[in-house]
């Protein structure tokens, strides 16, 4: 018993002697645990760090030249300001003429665009999307200025479209609605039955539209497209072919000795790096007669004067 009593006394003496040190060590240990827990909580709840680079393309990391960045932002800023103020003419005049003619040929049609989007005061932000040469495509997001208009708690609603900014000689030009430009082609080709004048194409970010004047040189009605065949008209894009997009009226029929102008559109991304090389008309049907009656279509095609395909080079 004397042995255990002696041990207890020594332990008690040790704790009495070093009591303050033990307390300090325990407090420090608790502080370290608390700090580690707090740091872990902060890191777990910290939002991911993002860097907003409005003039660097999200598609390929290319960057708009620094000399063009301020003029581009200033032009977009003026456009939004004019639209907010319903200064239709000033906003309209900022848009390059080929875009106005293609999308909004009259000031009244442009007013409808402005009134539909800028019903309340708007602000905007921009993000460079893609760059090809000196053509810079931006995603422009138009959203409510909640400081000016307040919010009804109905969510964060915005409108977005592509603005196309070009460095042309010593100035920046602007096109909206993803419109890239108009390219003159003026390719003329003809055969026994038809004469094609491919006048120009309209290019937007996702589409190429060819404007073609077609003359029927024969005494027979000729059909190039009526929807009865899946690939009646195609665009050759180097390594692949694209079928013409369906229009509201996808009938391309030319009466004898008549001339008509058609717009034929294909899906073709502006920045895909490929060139359009050829228009292909896979189903030219020279008919003895044409009624327009779907029930008689097969019979009329079976009795056709001629059926053939035609390729027109765009190079």
C-alpha positions in Angstrom: 0.0 0.0 0.0 2.8 2.3 0.8 4.1 1.8 -2.8 0.8 2.9 -4.4 0.3 5.7 -2.0 3.7 7.0 -2.9 2.9 6.9 -6.6 -0.4 8.8 -6.1 1.4 11.5 -4.1 4.1 11.9 -6.8 1.4 12.1 -9.5 -0.5 14.7 -7.5 2.6 16.7 -6.9 3.4 16.5 -10.7 0.0 17.9 -11.7 0.1 20.6 -9.1 3.5 21.7 -10.3 2.7 21.6 -14.0 -1.0 22.5 -13.8 -0.8 25.8 -15.7 1.3 24.2 -18.5 -1.3 21.4 -19.0 -4.1 24.0 -19.2 -2.2 26.1 -21.8 -1.5 23.0 -23.9 -5.2 21.9 -23.8 -6.4 25.4 -24.8 -3.9 25.6 -27.6 -4.9 22.2 -28.8 -8.6 23.2 -28.8 -7.8 26.4 -30.7 -5.9 24.5 -33.4 -8.9 22.1 -33.8 -11.3 25.1 -34.0 -9.2 26.9 -36.6 -8.8 23.9 -38.8 -12.5 23.2 -38.7 -13.2 26.9 -39.6 -10.8 26.9 -42.5 -12.2 23.6 -43.9 -15.7 25.0 -43.7 -14.7 28.2 -45.5 -12.9 26.3 -48.2 -15.9 23.9 -48.7 -18.3 26.8 -49.1 -16.1 29.1 -51.1 -17.5 29.7 -54.6 -15.3 28.6 -57.5 -13.0 31.3 -58.6 -13.8 32.6 -62.1 -12.0 35.0 -64.3 -14.2 37.1 -66.6 -12.3 37.7 -69.9 -14.9 39.3 -72.2 -12.5 39.6 -75.1 -11.1 36.1 -75.1 -13.0 33.5 -77.3 -14.6 30.7 -75.4 -14.3 28.5 -78.5 -10.5 28.5 -79.0 -9.0 30.9 -76.4 -8.0 33.4 -79.2 -8.2 37.1 -78.1 -9.6 40.2 -79.8 -6.7 42.6 -80.5 -6.4 45.2 -77.7 -6.8 48.0 -80.2 -10.3 46.8 -81.2 -11.6 46.0 -77.7 -12.6 49.5 -76.6 -14.2 50.5 -79.9 -16.2 47.2 -79.9 -17.5 47.8 -76.4 -18.2 51.5 -77.1 -20.3 50.5 -80.2 -22.3 47.9 -78.4 -22.8 50.2 -75.4 -24.1 53.0 -77.7 -26.4 50.5 -79.5 -28.0 49.4 -76.2 -28.3 53.0 -75.0 -30.1 54.1 -78.2 -32.4 51.1 -78.0 -33.2 51.9 -74.3 -34.0 55.5 -75.3 -36.0 54.3 -78.4 -33.8 56.3 -80.6 -34.5 53.9 -83.4 -32.7 55.8 -86.2 -29.4 56.1 -84.3 -29.4 52.5 -83.3 -30.4 51.5 -86.9 -27.5 53.5 -88.4 -25.0 51.7 -86.1 -25.8 48.4 -87.9 -23.9 47.8 -91.1 -26.0 48.2 -94.3 -25.8 44.6 -95.5 -27.1 43.4 -92.2 -29.9 46.0 -92.2 -30.9 44.9 -95.7 -30.9 41.2 -94.8 -32.6 41.3 -91.4 -34.4 44.6 -91.1 -34.8 46.2 -94.5 -37.1 49.0 -93.1 -36.9 51.1 -90.0 -40.3 49.9 -89.1 -39.2 46.3 -89.0 -36.3 47.3 -86.8 -38.6 49.2 -84.5 -40.4 45.9 -83.9 -37.1 44.3 -82.9 -36.3 47.1 -80.4 -39.8 47.2 -78.9 -39.9 43.5 -78.4 -36.6 43.3 -76.5 -36.3 46.7 -74.9 -39.6 46.8 -73.1 -37.9 48.0 -70.0 -34.5 49.5 -69.4 -31.8 47.0 -70.2 -28.2 46.5 -69.3 -25.8 44.1 -71.1 -22.7 42.0 -70.8 -20.5 40.6 -73.6 -18.4 37.5 -74.1 -16.2 36.9 -77.1 -17.3 33.6 -78.6 -15.3 33.0 -81.8 -12.8 34.8 -84.0 -12.0 34.2 -87.6 -9.4 36.6 -89.1 -10.7 40.1 -88.3 -14.2 39.0 -87.7 -15.1 38.8 -84.0 -18.3 37.1 -82.9 -19.6 38.1 -79.4 -22.4 36.7 -77.3 -24.3 39.7 -76.0 -26.7 39.1 -73.1 -29.4 41.7 -72.7 -31.0 41.7 -69.3 -33.2 43.9 -67.1 -31.6 46.7 -65.1 -33.1 45.7 -61.8 -31.7 48.9 -60.1 -33.8 50.9 -62.5 -36.9 48.7 -62.8 -36.8 46.6 -59.6 -37.6 42.9 -59.7 -40.8 40.9 -59.1 -39.0 37.8 -58.0 -39.9 36.1 -61.2 -36.4 34.9 -62.0 -33.4 36.1 -63.9 -34.6 36.4 -67.5 -32.4 37.6 -70.3 -32.2 37.7 -74.1 -29.0 36.7 -75.9 -27.9 37.0 -79.5 -24.6 37.1 -81.4 -23.2 40.4 -82.4 -20.6 40.3 -85.2 -17.9 42.9 -85.1 -15.5 43.3 -88.0 -12.3 45.3 -88.4 -12.7 46.8 -91.9 -9.9 49.1 -92.9 -9.7 51.7 -90.2 -13.1 51.2 -88.5 -15.1 48.6 -86.6 -18.4 47.6 -88.1 -21.3 45.9 -86.3 -23.9 43.3 -87.3 -26.5 41.8 -85.1 -28.6 38.6 -85.1 -25.5 36.5 -85.8 -25.3 37.9 -89.3 -21.8 37.7 -90.8 -22.2 39.3 -94.2 -23.1 39.1 -97.8 -20.7 37.6 -100.3 -21.1 38.1 -104.0 -20.7 34.9 -106.1 -22.0 35.6 -109.6 -21.5 32.1 -111.0 -23.5 31.3 -114.1 -23.9 27.8 -115.5 -26.5 26.2 -117.9 -27.4 23.0 -119.6 -30.1 22.0 -122.1 -33.0 22.7 -119.7 -31.8 25.2 -117.1 -29.7 28.3 -116.5 -28.4 29.0 -113.0 -27.2 32.3 -111.8 -25.8 32.0 -108.3 -25.9 35.7 -107.4 -24.7 35.8 -103.8 -24.8 34.1 -100.4 -25.9 35.4 -97.0 -23.8 34.1 -94.2 -24.8 34.1 -90.5 -23.1 32.2 -87.7 -25.0 28.9 -88.3 -26.3 29.1 -91.9 -25.3 29.9 -95.5 -28.2 31.0 -97.7 -27.6 31.0 -101.5 -29.7 33.4 -103.6 -30.1 31.7 -107.0 -31.9 32.9 -110.2 -33.1 29.9 -112.2 -34.3 30.1 -115.7 -36.3 27.2 -117.3 -35.1 27.2 -120.9 -37.4 24.4 -122.0 -41.1 24.0 -122.8 -41.6 21.6 -119.8 -42.2 22.3 -116.1 -39.1 21.4 -114.0 -38.9 20.5 -110.4 -35.7 20.7 -108.3 -37.2 20.2 -104.9 -40.6 19.1 -103.6 -39.8 17.3 -100.4 -40.3 13.8 -101.9 -36.6 12.9 -101.7 -34.4 13.4 -98.6 -31.4 14.9 -100.3 -32.8 16.7 -103.3 -30.4 19.7 -102.9 -27.0 19.5 -101.0 -24.1 21.6 -100.2 -20.6 20.0 -100.4 -18.5 21.2 -97.5 -15.1 19.7 -98.3 -15.4 16.4 -96.3 -19.2 16.2 -96.0 -22.5 17.1 -97.5 -25.4 19.1 -96.0 -29.0 18.8 -97.1 -30.9 22.0 -97.8 -33.0 23.2 -94.8 -36.7 22.9 -95.2 -38.4 26.2 -95.9 -42.0 27.0 -95.2 -42.6 26.3 -98.9 -39.9 23.9 -100.0 -41.2 23.6 -103.5 -38.7 24.7 -106.2 -40.6 24.4 -109.5 -40.0 26.6 -112.6 -42.6 26.8 -115.3 -41.7 26.6 -119.0 -39.7 29.7 -120.2 -40.0 31.3 -116.7 -37.3 32.8 -114.4 -37.6 32.7 -110.7 -35.3 33.5 -107.7 -34.9 31.2 -104.8 -33.2 31.3 -101.4 -31.7 27.9 -100.4 -30.2 27.5 -96.9 -27.9 25.1 -95.4 -26.5 24.6 -91.9 -22.9 25.7 -92.0 -21.0 27.1 -89.0 -19.0 30.2 -89.8 -16.0 29.1 -87.7 -15.8 25.4 -88.6 -12.7 25.9 -90.8 -14.3 24.3 -93.9 -15.1 25.8 -97.3 -18.3 25.3 -99.2 -17.2 23.9 -102.6 -20.2 22.8 -104.5 -24.0 22.9 -104.9 -25.5 19.6 -105.8 -29.0 19.2 -107.4 -29.6 15.5 -107.0 -33.1 15.3 -108.5 -33.8 17.5 -111.5 -37.1 16.3 -112.9 -38.2 17.6 -116.3 -41.9 16.7 -116.5 -44.2 16.3 -119.4 -46.9 17.9 -117.2 -47.2 19.2 -113.6 -50.5 19.4 -111.7 -49.3 20.1 -108.1 -51.5 17.2 -107.0 -49.6 14.9 -104.6 -51.8 12.0 -105.7 -50.5 12.4 -109.2 -46.9 13.0 -108.3 -45.6 9.5 -108.8 -47.3 9.2 -112.2 -45.9 12.5 -113.4 -42.4 11.6 -112.3 -42.6 8.2 -114.0 -43.6 10.0 -117.2 -40.8 12.6 -116.9 -39.1 13.8 -120.1 -35.7 13.6 -118.3 -34.3 13.0 -114.8 -30.7 13.8 -113.8 -28.4 15.4 -111.3 -26.3 18.5 -111.6 -23.2 19.8 -109.7 -22.3 23.4 -109.6 -18.8 24.3 -108.4 -18.5 27.3 -106.1 -14.7 27.6 -106.4 
